[in-house]
Amino acid sequence: MSDINNIRFPVPPVWWITWADNAETTVLGYGYLSSDEILSTIKHLTTYLDEAVWESVLINHGIDPYPEDE
């Protein structure tokens, strides 16, 4: 995990999770960032190159990584 201001055009693309603090107990947001996107002003951010690991972390925190649109 790191405290950064932005990710710009990641190669390879990354999956990400933002946390309430460094303890990584409360997920604030999550998603996928392609190589043509920018993610700005994020604190307590963890990035993942492996989608399965990202999914596992979210599921372990009680979050469905792919919720149905309501």
C-alpha positions in Angstrom: 0.0 0.0 0.0 1.1 3.5 -0.6 0.0 7.1 -0.2 0.2 8.7 -3.6 -1.5 11.6 -5.4 -2.3 9.8 -8.7 -1.6 6.9 -11.1 -1.2 8.0 -14.7 -1.6 5.6 -17.6 -0.4 2.4 -15.9 1.4 -0.2 -18.0 0.3 -2.9 -17.4 -3.2 -1.9 -16.3 -4.0 -2.3 -12.6 -6.9 -3.1 -10.2 -7.0 -0.9 -7.2 -8.5 -0.6 -3.7 -8.5 2.5 -1.5 -8.6 2.2 2.2 -9.8 4.3 5.1 -6.3 4.1 6.7 -3.1 2.1 6.6 -4.7 -0.8 8.6 -6.5 -1.9 5.4 -9.7 -2.8 7.3 -12.2 -0.5 5.6 -12.5 -0.4 1.9 -13.5 3.0 0.5 -13.4 2.3 -3.2 -12.1 -0.2 -5.8 -11.9 -0.6 -9.5 -9.8 -1.2 -12.6 -7.5 1.4 -14.2 -6.7 0.9 -17.9 -3.5 2.2 -19.6 -5.4 5.2 -21.0 -6.8 6.4 -17.6 -5.7 8.5 -14.7 -6.7 8.0 -11.0 -6.1 11.1 -8.9 -6.0 12.2 -5.3 -6.1 8.8 -3.7 -4.6 8.0 -0.3 -4.1 4.6 1.2 -4.1 2.9 -2.2 -3.1 -0.7 -3.0 -2.7 -1.8 -6.6 -2.8 -5.3 -7.9 -1.6 -6.8 -11.2 -3.5 -10.0 -10.6 -7.2 -9.7 -10.9 -7.8 -12.9 -8.8 -5.8 -11.5 -5.9 -7.8 -8.2 -6.1 -11.1 -10.2 -6.1 -9.9 -12.3 -3.1 -9.1 -9.2 -1.0 -12.5 -7.7 -1.7 -14.4 -10.9 -1.0 -12.4 -11.3 2.2 -13.8 -7.8 3.2 -17.4 -8.8 2.4 -17.5 -7.0 -1.0 -18.7 -8.4 -4.3 -16.2 -7.2 -6.9 -18.8 -7.3 -9.6 -22.1 -6.2 -8.2 -25.2 -6.2 -10.4 -26.4 -2.8 -11.6 -29.4 -1.8 -9.7 
